[in-house]
């Protein structure tokens, strides 16, 4: 199964967050996933992809870089961080493809699925 969170905008996406100045991508990913979902036994597997884009917020242009990573968890009990997300849930591959609200993440998800299935 694959994990999605419902963000503060009510959209389903992957756990995410900012990299702290002293952190690596791996450290930030593990910390953010743990903070947002309550998961503790998380194993970093691979870096999947990077998406770069611009958007506007309050009349300002924002440049964003999103780095996607693949992790594996041993304990699937979720304890969502209610301050930032409204829900965290495990889904099948087909359910994820239907639920992802940020369409630019679907190709990234399919890369992750291909990697997971090739290692079975």
Phi and psi restraints in degrees (range 20) as a CNS / XPLOR table:
assign (resid 1 and name C) (resid 2 and name N)
       (resid 2 and name CA) (resid 2 and name C) 1.0 -125.2 20.0 2
assign (resid 2 and name N) (resid 2 and name CA)
       (resid 2 and name C) (resid 3 and name N) 1.0 143.3 20.0 2
assign (resid 2 and name C) (resid 3 and name N)
       (resid 3 and name CA) (resid 3 and name C) 1.0 -96.9 20.0 2
assign (resid 3 and name N) (resid 3 and name CA)
       (resid 3 and name C) (resid 4 and name N) 1.0 131.1 20.0 2
assign (resid 3 and name C) (resid 4 and name N)
       (resid 4 and name CA) (resid 4 and name C) 1.0 -125.8 20.0 2
assign (resid 4 and name N) (resid 4 and name CA)
       (resid 4 and name C) (resid 5 and name N) 1.0 154.8 20.0 2
assign (resid 4 and name C) (resid 5 and name N)
       (resid 5 and name CA) (resid 5 and name C) 1.0 -120.7 20.0 2
assign (resid 5 and name N) (resid 5 and name CA)
       (resid 5 and name C) (resid 6 and name N) 1.0 152.5 20.0 2
assign (resid 5 and name C) (resid 6 and name N)
       (resid 6 and name CA) (resid 6 and name C) 1.0 -98.3 20.0 2
assign (resid 6 and name N) (resid 6 and name CA)
       (resid 6 and name C) (resid 7 and name N) 1.0 116.0 20.0 2
assign (resid 6 and name C) (resid 7 and name N)
       (resid 7 and name CA) (resid 7 and name C) 1.0 -79.6 20.0 2
assign (resid 7 and name N) (resid 7 and name CA)
       (resid 7 and name C) (resid 8 and name N) 1.0 -177.1 20.0 2
assign (resid 7 and name C) (resid 8 and name N)
       (resid 8 and name CA) (resid 8 and name C) 1.0 -67.4 20.0 2
assign (resid 8 and name N) (resid 8 and name CA)
       (resid 8 and name C) (resid 9 and name N) 1.0 -12.8 20.0 2
assign (resid 8 and name C) (resid 9 and name N)
       (resid 9 and name CA) (resid 9 and name C) 1.0 -93.8 20.0 2
assign (resid 9 and name N) (resid 9 and name CA)
       (resid 9 and name C) (resid 10 and name N) 1.0 1.2 20.0 2
assign (resid 9 and name C) (resid 10 and name N)
       (resid 10 and name CA) (resid 10 and name C) 1.0 80.5 20.0 2
assign (resid 10 and name N) (resid 10 and name CA)
       (resid 10 and name C) (resid 11 and name N) 1.0 18.1 20.0 2
assign (resid 10 and name C) (resid 11 and name N)
       (resid 11 and name CA) (resid 11 and name C) 1.0 -107.0 20.0 2
assign (resid 11 and name N) (resid 11 and name CA)
       (resid 11 and name C) (resid 12 and name N) 1.0 141.8 20.0 2
assign (resid 11 and name C) (resid 12 and name N)
       (resid 12 and name CA) (resid 12 and name C) 1.0 -81.4 20.0 2
assign (resid 12 and name N) (resid 12 and name CA)
       (resid 12 and name C) (resid 13 and name N) 1.0 132.1 20.0 2
assign (resid 12 and name C) (resid 13 and name N)
       (resid 13 and name CA) (resid 13 and name C) 1.0 -156.6 20.0 2
assign (resid 13 and name N) (resid 13 and name CA)
       (resid 13 and name C) (resid 14 and name N) 1.0 -172.4 20.0 2
assign (resid 13 and name C) (resid 14 and name N)
       (resid 14 and name CA) (resid 14 and name C) 1.0 -90.8 20.0 2
assign (resid 14 and name N) (resid 14 and name CA)
       (resid 14 and name C) (resid 15 and name N) 1.0 153.9 20.0 2
assign (resid 14 and name C) (resid 15 and name N)
       (resid 15 and name CA) (resid 15 and name C) 1.0 -55.2 20.0 2
assign (resid 15 and name N) (resid 15 and name CA)
       (resid 15 and name C) (resid 16 and name N) 1.0 141.9 20.0 2
assign (resid 15 and name C) (resid 16 and name N)
       (resid 16 and name CA) (resid 16 and name C) 1.0 -156.7 20.0 2
assign (resid 16 and name N) (resid 16 and name CA)
       (resid 16 and name C) (resid 17 and name N) 1.0 168.9 20.0 2
assign (resid 16 and name C) (resid 17 and name N)
       (resid 17 and name CA) (resid 17 and name C) 1.0 175.3 20.0 2
assign (resid 17 and name N) (resid 17 and name CA)
       (resid 17 and name C) (resid 18 and name N) 1.0 -173.4 20.0 2
assign (resid 17 and name C) (resid 18 and name N)
       (resid 18 and name CA) (resid 18 and name C) 1.0 -93.4 20.0 2
assign (resid 18 and name N) (resid 18 and name CA)
       (resid 18 and name C) (resid 19 and name N) 1.0 151.8 20.0 2
assign (resid 18 and name C) (resid 19 and name N)
       (resid 19 and name CA) (resid 19 and name C) 1.0 -87.9 20.0 2
assign (resid 19 and name N) (resid 19 and name CA)
       (resid 19 and name C) (resid 20 and name N) 1.0 125.8 20.0 2
assign (resid 19 and name C) (resid 20 and name N)
       (resid 20 and name CA) (resid 20 and name C) 1.0 -73.0 20.0 2
assign (resid 20 and name N) (resid 20 and name CA)
       (resid 20 and name C) (resid 21 and name N) 1.0 153.3 20.0 2
assign (resid 20 and name C) (resid 21 and name N)
       (resid 21 and name CA) (resid 21 and name C) 1.0 -52.0 20.0 2
assign (resid 21 and name N) (resid 21 and name CA)
       (resid 21 and name C) (resid 22 and name N) 1.0 -34.9 20.0 2
assign (resid 21 and name C) (resid 22 and name N)
       (resid 22 and name CA) (resid 22 and name C) 1.0 -94.4 20.0 2
assign (resid 22 and name N) (resid 22 and name CA)
       (resid 22 and name C) (resid 23 and name N) 1.0 4.0 20.0 2
assign (resid 22 and name C) (resid 23 and name N)
       (resid 23 and name CA) (resid 23 and name C) 1.0 -98.3 20.0 2
assign (resid 23 and name N) (resid 23 and name CA)
       (resid 23 and name C) (resid 24 and name N) 1.0 153.3 20.0 2
assign (resid 23 and name C) (resid 24 and name N)
       (resid 24 and name CA) (resid 24 and name C) 1.0 -88.4 20.0 2
assign (resid 24 and name N) (resid 24 and name CA)
       (resid 24 and name C) (resid 25 and name N) 1.0 169.3 20.0 2
assign (resid 24 and name C) (resid 25 and name N)
       (resid 25 and name CA) (resid 25 and name C) 1.0 -57.9 20.0 2
assign (resid 25 and name N) (resid 25 and name CA)
       (resid 25 and name C) (resid 26 and name N) 1.0 -44.8 20.0 2
assign (resid 25 and name C) (resid 26 and name N)
       (resid 26 and name CA) (resid 26 and name C) 1.0 -59.9 20.0 2
assign (resid 26 and name N) (resid 26 and name CA)
       (resid 26 and name C) (resid 27 and name N) 1.0 -48.6 20.0 2
assign (resid 26 and name C) (resid 27 and name N)
       (resid 27 and name CA) (resid 27 and name C) 1.0 -61.8 20.0 2
assign (resid 27 and name N) (resid 27 and name CA)
       (resid 27 and name C) (resid 28 and name N) 1.0 -43.2 20.0 2
assign (resid 27 and name C) (resid 28 and name N)
       (resid 28 and name CA) (resid 28 and name C) 1.0 -63.9 20.0 2
assign (resid 28 and name N) (resid 28 and name CA)
       (resid 28 and name C) (resid 29 and name N) 1.0 -43.3 20.0 2
assign (resid 28 and name C) (resid 29 and name N)
       (resid 29 and name CA) (resid 29 and name C) 1.0 -61.2 20.0 2
assign (resid 29 and name N) (resid 29 and name CA)
       (resid 29 and name C) (resid 30 and name N) 1.0 -47.6 20.0 2
assign (resid 29 and name C) (resid 30 and name N)
       (resid 30 and name CA) (resid 30 and name C) 1.0 -63.7 20.0 2
assign (resid 30 and name N) (resid 30 and name CA)
       (resid 30 and name C) (resid 31 and name N) 1.0 -41.1 20.0 2
assign (resid 30 and name C) (resid 31 and name N)
       (resid 31 and name CA) (resid 31 and name C) 1.0 -64.9 20.0 2
assign (resid 31 and name N) (resid 31 and name CA)
       (resid 31 and name C) (resid 32 and name N) 1.0 -49.0 20.0 2
assign (resid 31 and name C) (resid 32 and name N)
       (resid 32 and name CA) (resid 32 and name C) 1.0 -63.0 20.0 2
assign (resid 32 and name N) (resid 32 and name CA)
       (resid 32 and name C) (resid 33 and name N) 1.0 -43.3 20.0 2
assign (resid 32 and name C) (resid 33 and name N)
       (resid 33 and name CA) (resid 33 and name C) 1.0 -61.6 20.0 2
assign (resid 33 and name N) (resid 33 and name CA)
       (resid 33 and name C) (resid 34 and name N) 1.0 -44.3 20.0 2
assign (resid 33 and name C) (resid 34 and name N)
       (resid 34 and name CA) (resid 34 and name C) 1.0 -63.5 20.0 2
assign (resid 34 and name N) (resid 34 and name CA)
       (resid 34 and name C) (resid 35 and name N) 1.0 -46.4 20.0 2
assign (resid 34 and name C) (resid 35 and name N)
       (resid 35 and name CA) (resid 35 and name C) 1.0 -62.0 20.0 2
assign (resid 35 and name N) (resid 35 and name CA)
       (resid 35 and name C) (resid 36 and name N) 1.0 -44.3 20.0 2
assign (resid 35 and name C) (resid 36 and name N)
       (resid 36 and name CA) (resid 36 and name C) 1.0 -78.1 20.0 2
assign (resid 36 and name N) (resid 36 and name CA)
       (resid 36 and name C) (resid 37 and name N) 1.0 -27.3 20.0 2
assign (resid 36 and name C) (resid 37 and name N)
       (resid 37 and name CA) (resid 37 and name C) 1.0 -116.4 20.0 2
assign (resid 37 and name N) (resid 37 and name CA)
       (resid 37 and name C) (resid 38 and name N) 1.0 -15.4 20.0 2
assign (resid 37 and name C) (resid 38 and name N)
       (resid 38 and name CA) (resid 38 and name C) 1.0 81.5 20.0 2
assign (resid 38 and name N) (resid 38 and name CA)
       (resid 38 and name C) (resid 39 and name N) 1.0 -0.1 20.0 2
assign (resid 38 and name C) (resid 39 and name N)
       (resid 39 and name CA) (resid 39 and name C) 1.0 -69.2 20.0 2
assign (resid 39 and name N) (resid 39 and name CA)
       (resid 39 and name C) (resid 40 and name N) 1.0 141.0 20.0 2
assign (resid 39 and name C) (resid 40 and name N)
       (resid 40 and name CA) (resid 40 and name C) 1.0 -116.5 20.0 2
assign (resid 40 and name N) (resid 40 and name CA)
       (resid 40 and name C) (resid 41 and name N) 1.0 -39.8 20.0 2
assign (resid 40 and name C) (resid 41 and name N)
       (resid 41 and name CA) (resid 41 and name C) 1.0 -91.5 20.0 2
assign (resid 41 and name N) (resid 41 and name CA)
       (resid 41 and name C) (resid 42 and name N) 1.0 79.2 20.0 2
assign (resid 41 and name C) (resid 42 and name N)
       (resid 42 and name CA) (resid 42 and name C) 1.0 -113.4 20.0 2
assign (resid 42 and name N) (resid 42 and name CA)
       (resid 42 and name C) (resid 43 and name N) 1.0 129.8 20.0 2
assign (resid 42 and name C) (resid 43 and name N)
       (resid 43 and name CA) (resid 43 and name C) 1.0 -116.7 20.0 2
assign (resid 43 and name N) (resid 43 and name CA)
       (resid 43 and name C) (resid 44 and name N) 1.0 122.3 20.0 2
assign (resid 43 and name C) (resid 44 and name N)
       (resid 44 and name CA) (resid 44 and name C) 1.0 -69.2 20.0 2
assign (resid 44 and name N) (resid 44 and name CA)
       (resid 44 and name C) (resid 45 and name N) 1.0 129.4 20.0 2
assign (resid 44 and name C) (resid 45 and name N)
       (resid 45 and name CA) (resid 45 and name C) 1.0 -109.6 20.0 2
assign (resid 45 and name N) (resid 45 and name CA)
       (resid 45 and name C) (resid 46 and name N) 1.0 -50.3 20.0 2
assign (resid 45 and name C) (resid 46 and name N)
       (resid 46 and name CA) (resid 46 and name C) 1.0 -165.6 20.0 2
assign (resid 46 and name N) (resid 46 and name CA)
       (resid 46 and name C) (resid 47 and name N) 1.0 157.3 20.0 2
assign (resid 46 and name C) (resid 47 and name N)
       (resid 47 and name CA) (resid 47 and name C) 1.0 -91.2 20.0 2
assign (resid 47 and name N) (resid 47 and name CA)
       (resid 47 and name C) (resid 48 and name N) 1.0 129.2 20.0 2
assign (resid 47 and name C) (resid 48 and name N)
       (resid 48 and name CA) (resid 48 and name C) 1.0 -96.0 20.0 2
assign (resid 48 and name N) (resid 48 and name CA)
       (resid 48 and name C) (resid 49 and name N) 1.0 -53.4 20.0 2
assign (resid 48 and name C) (resid 49 and name N)
       (resid 49 and name CA) (resid 49 and name C) 1.0 -165.3 20.0 2
assign (resid 49 and name N) (resid 49 and name CA)
       (resid 49 and name C) (resid 50 and name N) 1.0 169.3 20.0 2
assign (resid 49 and name C) (resid 50 and name N)
       (resid 50 and name CA) (resid 50 and name C) 1.0 -132.3 20.0 2
assign (resid 50 and name N) (resid 50 and name CA)
       (resid 50 and name C) (resid 51 and name N) 1.0 133.2 20.0 2
assign (resid 50 and name C) (resid 51 and name N)
       (resid 51 and name CA) (resid 51 and name C) 1.0 -117.9 20.0 2
assign (resid 51 and name N) (resid 51 and name CA)
       (resid 51 and name C) (resid 52 and name N) 1.0 134.9 20.0 2
assign (resid 51 and name C) (resid 52 and name N)
       (resid 52 and name CA) (resid 52 and name C) 1.0 -122.0 20.0 2
assign (resid 52 and name N) (resid 52 and name CA)
       (resid 52 and name C) (resid 53 and name N) 1.0 136.4 20.0 2
assign (resid 52 and name C) (resid 53 and name N)
       (resid 53 and name CA) (resid 53 and name C) 1.0 -159.1 20.0 2
assign (resid 53 and name N) (resid 53 and name CA)
       (resid 53 and name C) (resid 54 and name N) 1.0 164.6 20.0 2
assign (resid 53 and name C) (resid 54 and name N)
       (resid 54 and name CA) (resid 54 and name C) 1.0 -110.3 20.0 2
assign (resid 54 and name N) (resid 54 and name CA)
       (resid 54 and name C) (resid 55 and name N) 1.0 150.6 20.0 2
assign (resid 54 and name C) (resid 55 and name N)
       (resid 55 and name CA) (resid 55 and name C) 1.0 -151.2 20.0 2
assign (resid 55 and name N) (resid 55 and name CA)
       (resid 55 and name C) (resid 56 and name N) 1.0 167.9 20.0 2
assign (resid 55 and name C) (resid 56 and name N)
       (resid 56 and name CA) (resid 56 and name C) 1.0 -110.3 20.0 2
assign (resid 56 and name N) (resid 56 and name CA)
       (resid 56 and name C) (resid 57 and name N) 1.0 143.2 20.0 2
assign (resid 56 and name C) (resid 57 and name N)
       (resid 57 and name CA) (resid 57 and name C) 1.0 -141.2 20.0 2
assign (resid 57 and name N) (resid 57 and name CA)
       (resid 57 and name C) (resid 58 and name N) 1.0 118.7 20.0 2
assign (resid 57 and name C) (resid 58 and name N)
       (resid 58 and name CA) (resid 58 and name C) 1.0 53.3 20.0 2
assign (resid 58 and name N) (resid 58 and name CA)
       (resid 58 and name C) (resid 59 and name N) 1.0 41.4 20.0 2
assign (resid 58 and name C) (resid 59 and name N)
       (resid 59 and name CA) (resid 59 and name C) 1.0 78.2 20.0 2
assign (resid 59 and name N) (resid 59 and name CA)
       (resid 59 and name C) (resid 60 and name N) 1.0 4.6 20.0 2
assign (resid 59 and name C) (resid 60 and name N)
       (resid 60 and name CA) (resid 60 and name C) 1.0 -109.7 20.0 2
assign (resid 60 and name N) (resid 60 and name CA)
       (resid 60 and name C) (resid 61 and name N) 1.0 141.7 20.0 2
assign (resid 60 and name C) (resid 61 and name N)
       (resid 61 and name CA) (resid 61 and name C) 1.0 -80.8 20.0 2
assign (resid 61 and name N) (resid 61 and name CA)
       (resid 61 and name C) (resid 62 and name N) 1.0 131.1 20.0 2
assign (resid 61 and name C) (resid 62 and name N)
       (resid 62 and name CA) (resid 62 and name C) 1.0 -118.0 20.0 2
assign (resid 62 and name N) (resid 62 and name CA)
       (resid 62 and name C) (resid 63 and name N) 1.0 130.7 20.0 2
assign (resid 62 and name C) (resid 63 and name N)
       (resid 63 and name CA) (resid 63 and name C) 1.0 -102.6 20.0 2
assign (resid 63 and name N) (resid 63 and name CA)
       (resid 63 and name C) (resid 64 and name N) 1.0 126.0 20.0 2
assign (resid 63 and name C) (resid 64 and name N)
       (resid 64 and name CA) (resid 64 and name C) 1.0 -123.1 20.0 2
assign (resid 64 and name N) (resid 64 and name CA)
       (resid 64 and name C) (resid 65 and name N) 1.0 139.9 20.0 2
assign (resid 64 and name C) (resid 65 and name N)
       (resid 65 and name CA) (resid 65 and name C) 1.0 -119.6 20.0 2
assign (resid 65 and name N) (resid 65 and name CA)
       (resid 65 and name C) (resid 66 and name N) 1.0 123.6 20.0 2
assign (resid 65 and name C) (resid 66 and name N)
       (resid 66 and name CA) (resid 66 and name C) 1.0 -116.5 20.0 2
assign (resid 66 and name N) (resid 66 and name CA)
       (resid 66 and name C) (resid 67 and name N) 1.0 122.6 20.0 2
assign (resid 66 and name C) (resid 67 and name N)
       (resid 67 and name CA) (resid 67 and name C) 1.0 -107.1 20.0 2
assign (resid 67 and name N) (resid 67 and name CA)
       (resid 67 and name C) (resid 68 and name N) 1.0 122.8 20.0 2
assign (resid 67 and name C) (resid 68 and name N)
       (resid 68 and name CA) (resid 68 and name C) 1.0 -99.8 20.0 2
assign (resid 68 and name N) (resid 68 and name CA)
       (resid 68 and name C) (resid 69 and name N) 1.0 134.1 20.0 2
assign (resid 68 and name C) (resid 69 and name N)
       (resid 69 and name CA) (resid 69 and name C) 1.0 -127.6 20.0 2
assign (resid 69 and name N) (resid 69 and name CA)
       (resid 69 and name C) (resid 70 and name N) 1.0 157.9 20.0 2
assign (resid 69 and name C) (resid 70 and name N)
       (resid 70 and name CA) (resid 70 and name C) 1.0 -106.9 20.0 2
assign (resid 70 and name N) (resid 70 and name CA)
       (resid 70 and name C) (resid 71 and name N) 1.0 130.8 20.0 2
assign (resid 70 and name C) (resid 71 and name N)
       (resid 71 and name CA) (resid 71 and name C) 1.0 -128.9 20.0 2
assign (resid 71 and name N) (resid 71 and name CA)
       (resid 71 and name C) (resid 72 and name N) 1.0 163.3 20.0 2
assign (resid 71 and name C) (resid 72 and name N)
       (resid 72 and name CA) (resid 72 and name C) 1.0 -124.5 20.0 2
assign (resid 72 and name N) (resid 72 and name CA)
       (resid 72 and name C) (resid 73 and name N) 1.0 139.8 20.0 2
assign (resid 72 and name C) (resid 73 and name N)
       (resid 73 and name CA) (resid 73 and name C) 1.0 -120.6 20.0 2
assign (resid 73 and name N) (resid 73 and name CA)
       (resid 73 and name C) (resid 74 and name N) 1.0 147.9 20.0 2
assign (resid 73 and name C) (resid 74 and name N)
       (resid 74 and name CA) (resid 74 and name C) 1.0 -95.8 20.0 2
assign (resid 74 and name N) (resid 74 and name CA)
       (resid 74 and name C) (resid 75 and name N) 1.0 -35.1 20.0 2
assign (resid 74 and name C) (resid 75 and name N)
       (resid 75 and name CA) (resid 75 and name C) 1.0 -112.5 20.0 2
assign (resid 75 and name N) (resid 75 and name CA)
       (resid 75 and name C) (resid 76 and name N) 1.0 118.7 20.0 2
assign (resid 75 and name C) (resid 76 and name N)
       (resid 76 and name CA) (resid 76 and name C) 1.0 -95.5 20.0 2
assign (resid 76 and name N) (resid 76 and name CA)
       (resid 76 and name C) (resid 77 and name N) 1.0 9.1 20.0 2
assign (resid 76 and name C) (resid 77 and name N)
       (resid 77 and name CA) (resid 77 and name C) 1.0 -71.6 20.0 2
assign (resid 77 and name N) (resid 77 and name CA)
       (resid 77 and name C) (resid 78 and name N) 1.0 127.1 20.0 2
assign (resid 77 and name C) (resid 78 and name N)
       (resid 78 and name CA) (resid 78 and name C) 1.0 -104.0 20.0 2
assign (resid 78 and name N) (resid 78 and name CA)
       (resid 78 and name C) (resid 79 and name N) 1.0 139.3 20.0 2
assign (resid 78 and name C) (resid 79 and name N)
       (resid 79 and name CA) (resid 79 and name C) 1.0 -133.3 20.0 2
assign (resid 79 and name N) (resid 79 and name CA)
       (resid 79 and name C) (resid 80 and name N) 1.0 80.9 20.0 2
assign (resid 79 and name C) (resid 80 and name N)
       (resid 80 and name CA) (resid 80 and name C) 1.0 -60.2 20.0 2
assign (resid 80 and name N) (resid 80 and name CA)
       (resid 80 and name C) (resid 81 and name N) 1.0 144.0 20.0 2
assign (resid 80 and name C) (resid 81 and name N)
       (resid 81 and name CA) (resid 81 and name C) 1.0 -79.6 20.0 2
assign (resid 81 and name N) (resid 81 and name CA)
       (resid 81 and name C) (resid 82 and name N) 1.0 101.7 20.0 2
assign (resid 81 and name C) (resid 82 and name N)
       (resid 82 and name CA) (resid 82 and name C) 1.0 -65.6 20.0 2
assign (resid 82 and name N) (resid 82 and name CA)
       (resid 82 and name C) (resid 83 and name N) 1.0 -20.1 20.0 2
assign (resid 82 and name C) (resid 83 and name N)
       (resid 83 and name CA) (resid 83 and name C) 1.0 -68.1 20.0 2
assign (resid 83 and name N) (resid 83 and name CA)
       (resid 83 and name C) (resid 84 and name N) 1.0 -31.8 20.0 2
assign (resid 83 and name C) (resid 84 and name N)
       (resid 84 and name CA) (resid 84 and name C) 1.0 -113.5 20.0 2
assign (resid 84 and name N) (resid 84 and name CA)
       (resid 84 and name C) (resid 85 and name N) 1.0 -26.1 20.0 2
assign (resid 84 and name C) (resid 85 and name N)
       (resid 85 and name CA) (resid 85 and name C) 1.0 -132.7 20.0 2
assign (resid 85 and name N) (resid 85 and name CA)
       (resid 85 and name C) (resid 86 and name N) 1.0 152.4 20.0 2
assign (resid 85 and name C) (resid 86 and name N)
       (resid 86 and name CA) (resid 86 and name C) 1.0 -95.3 20.0 2
assign (resid 86 and name N) (resid 86 and name CA)
       (resid 86 and name C) (resid 87 and name N) 1.0 -20.0 20.0 2
assign (resid 86 and name C) (resid 87 and name N)
       (resid 87 and name CA) (resid 87 and name C) 1.0 -161.7 20.0 2
assign (resid 87 and name N) (resid 87 and name CA)
       (resid 87 and name C) (resid 88 and name N) 1.0 149.6 20.0 2
assign (resid 87 and name C) (resid 88 and name N)
       (resid 88 and name CA) (resid 88 and name C) 1.0 -135.2 20.0 2
assign (resid 88 and name N) (resid 88 and name CA)
       (resid 88 and name C) (resid 89 and name N) 1.0 135.2 20.0 2
assign (resid 88 and name C) (resid 89 and name N)
       (resid 89 and name CA) (resid 89 and name C) 1.0 -154.2 20.0 2
assign (resid 89 and name N) (resid 89 and name CA)
       (resid 89 and name C) (resid 90 and name N) 1.0 148.7 20.0 2
assign (resid 89 and name C) (resid 90 and name N)
       (resid 90 and name CA) (resid 90 and name C) 1.0 -89.3 20.0 2
assign (resid 90 and name N) (resid 90 and name CA)
       (resid 90 and name C) (resid 91 and name N) 1.0 137.2 20.0 2
assign (resid 90 and name C) (resid 91 and name N)
       (resid 91 and name CA) (resid 91 and name C) 1.0 -133.7 20.0 2
assign (resid 91 and name N) (resid 91 and name CA)
       (resid 91 and name C) (resid 92 and name N) 1.0 158.5 20.0 2
assign (resid 91 and name C) (resid 92 and name N)
       (resid 92 and name CA) (resid 92 and name C) 1.0 -75.4 20.0 2
assign (resid 92 and name N) (resid 92 and name CA)
       (resid 92 and name C) (resid 93 and name N) 1.0 168.2 20.0 2
assign (resid 92 and name C) (resid 93 and name N)
       (resid 93 and name CA) (resid 93 and name C) 1.0 -56.1 20.0 2
assign (resid 93 and name N) (resid 93 and name CA)
       (resid 93 and name C) (resid 94 and name N) 1.0 -46.6 20.0 2
assign (resid 93 and name C) (resid 94 and name N)
       (resid 94 and name CA) (resid 94 and name C) 1.0 -65.9 20.0 2
assign (resid 94 and name N) (resid 94 and name CA)
       (resid 94 and name C) (resid 95 and name N) 1.0 -38.7 20.0 2
assign (resid 94 and name C) (resid 95 and name N)
       (resid 95 and name CA) (resid 95 and name C) 1.0 -64.7 20.0 2
assign (resid 95 and name N) (resid 95 and name CA)
       (resid 95 and name C) (resid 96 and name N) 1.0 -40.2 20.0 2
assign (resid 95 and name C) (resid 96 and name N)
       (resid 96 and name CA) (resid 96 and name C) 1.0 -61.7 20.0 2
assign (resid 96 and name N) (resid 96 and name CA)
       (resid 96 and name C) (resid 97 and name N) 1.0 -45.7 20.0 2
assign (resid 96 and name C) (resid 97 and name N)
       (resid 97 and name CA) (resid 97 and name C) 1.0 -59.2 20.0 2
assign (resid 97 and name N) (resid 97 and name CA)
       (resid 97 and name C) (resid 98 and name N) 1.0 -33.9 20.0 2
assign (resid 97 and name C) (resid 98 and name N)
       (resid 98 and name CA) (resid 98 and name C) 1.0 -78.6 20.0 2
assign (resid 98 and name N) (resid 98 and name CA)
       (resid 98 and name C) (resid 99 and name N) 1.0 -31.4 20.0 2
assign (resid 98 and name C) (resid 99 and name N)
       (resid 99 and name CA) (resid 99 and name C) 1.0 -91.4 20.0 2
assign (resid 99 and name N) (resid 99 and name CA)
       (resid 99 and name C) (resid 100 and name N) 1.0 -25.5 20.0 2
assign (resid 99 and name C) (resid 100 and name N)
       (resid 100 and name CA) (resid 100 and name C) 1.0 -57.9 20.0 2
assign (resid 100 and name N) (resid 100 and name CA)
       (resid 100 and name C) (resid 101 and name N) 1.0 120.0 20.0 2
assign (resid 100 and name C) (resid 101 and name N)
       (resid 101 and name CA) (resid 101 and name C) 1.0 -88.1 20.0 2
assign (resid 101 and name N) (resid 101 and name CA)
       (resid 101 and name C) (resid 102 and name N) 1.0 -22.2 20.0 2
assign (resid 101 and name C) (resid 102 and name N)
       (resid 102 and name CA) (resid 102 and name C) 1.0 -95.8 20.0 2
assign (resid 102 and name N) (resid 102 and name CA)
       (resid 102 and name C) (resid 103 and name N) 1.0 99.8 20.0 2
assign (resid 102 and name C) (resid 103 and name N)
       (resid 103 and name CA) (resid 103 and name C) 1.0 -62.6 20.0 2
assign (resid 103 and name N) (resid 103 and name CA)
       (resid 103 and name C) (resid 104 and name N) 1.0 -24.7 20.0 2
assign (resid 103 and name C) (resid 104 and name N)
       (resid 104 and name CA) (resid 104 and name C) 1.0 -70.4 20.0 2
assign (resid 104 and name N) (resid 104 and name CA)
       (resid 104 and name C) (resid 105 and name N) 1.0 -8.3 20.0 2
assign (resid 104 and name C) (resid 105 and name N)
       (resid 105 and name CA) (resid 105 and name C) 1.0 -91.4 20.0 2
assign (resid 105 and name N) (resid 105 and name CA)
       (resid 105 and name C) (resid 106 and name N) 1.0 -11.8 20.0 2
assign (resid 105 and name C) (resid 106 and name N)
       (resid 106 and name CA) (resid 106 and name C) 1.0 -63.2 20.0 2
assign (resid 106 and name N) (resid 106 and name CA)
       (resid 106 and name C) (resid 107 and name N) 1.0 -47.6 20.0 2
assign (resid 106 and name C) (resid 107 and name N)
       (resid 107 and name CA) (resid 107 and name C) 1.0 -60.4 20.0 2
assign (resid 107 and name N) (resid 107 and name CA)
       (resid 107 and name C) (resid 108 and name N) 1.0 -35.2 20.0 2
assign (resid 107 and name C) (resid 108 and name N)
       (resid 108 and name CA) (resid 108 and name C) 1.0 -65.3 20.0 2
assign (resid 108 and name N) (resid 108 and name CA)
       (resid 108 and name C) (resid 109 and name N) 1.0 -43.8 20.0 2
assign (resid 108 and name C) (resid 109 and name N)
       (resid 109 and name CA) (resid 109 and name C) 1.0 -60.3 20.0 2
assign (resid 109 and name N) (resid 109 and name CA)
       (resid 109 and name C) (resid 110 and name N) 1.0 -43.0 20.0 2
assign (resid 109 and name C) (resid 110 and name N)
       (resid 110 and name CA) (resid 110 and name C) 1.0 -64.1 20.0 2
assign (resid 110 and name N) (resid 110 and name CA)
       (resid 110 and name C) (resid 111 and name N) 1.0 -34.5 20.0 2
assign (resid 110 and name C) (resid 111 and name N)
       (resid 111 and name CA) (resid 111 and name C) 1.0 -63.0 20.0 2
assign (resid 111 and name N) (resid 111 and name CA)
       (resid 111 and name C) (resid 112 and name N) 1.0 -42.2 20.0 2
assign (resid 111 and name C) (resid 112 and name N)
       (resid 112 and name CA) (resid 112 and name C) 1.0 -64.1 20.0 2
assign (resid 112 and name N) (resid 112 and name CA)
       (resid 112 and name C) (resid 113 and name N) 1.0 -43.3 20.0 2
assign (resid 112 and name C) (resid 113 and name N)
       (resid 113 and name CA) (resid 113 and name C) 1.0 -60.8 20.0 2
assign (resid 113 and name N) (resid 113 and name CA)
       (resid 113 and name C) (resid 114 and name N) 1.0 -44.6 20.0 2
assign (resid 113 and name C) (resid 114 and name N)
       (resid 114 and name CA) (resid 114 and name C) 1.0 -59.4 20.0 2
assign (resid 114 and name N) (resid 114 and name CA)
       (resid 114 and name C) (resid 115 and name N) 1.0 -42.2 20.0 2
assign (resid 114 and name C) (resid 115 and name N)
       (resid 115 and name CA) (resid 115 and name C) 1.0 -64.8 20.0 2
assign (resid 115 and name N) (resid 115 and name CA)
       (resid 115 and name C) (resid 116 and name N) 1.0 -45.1 20.0 2
assign (resid 115 and name C) (resid 116 and name N)
       (resid 116 and name CA) (resid 116 and name C) 1.0 -61.8 20.0 2
assign (resid 116 and name N) (resid 116 and name CA)
       (resid 116 and name C) (resid 117 and name N) 1.0 -48.0 20.0 2
assign (resid 116 and name C) (resid 117 and name N)
       (resid 117 and name CA) (resid 117 and name C) 1.0 -69.3 20.0 2
assign (resid 117 and name N) (resid 117 and name CA)
       (resid 117 and name C) (resid 118 and name N) 1.0 -27.5 20.0 2
assign (resid 117 and name C) (resid 118 and name N)
       (resid 118 and name CA) (resid 118 and name C) 1.0 -73.9 20.0 2
assign (resid 118 and name N) (resid 118 and name CA)
       (resid 118 and name C) (resid 119 and name N) 1.0 -18.4 20.0 2
assign (resid 118 and name C) (resid 119 and name N)
       (resid 119 and name CA) (resid 119 and name C) 1.0 -99.6 20.0 2
assign (resid 119 and name N) (resid 119 and name CA)
       (resid 119 and name C) (resid 120 and name N) 1.0 4.7 20.0 2
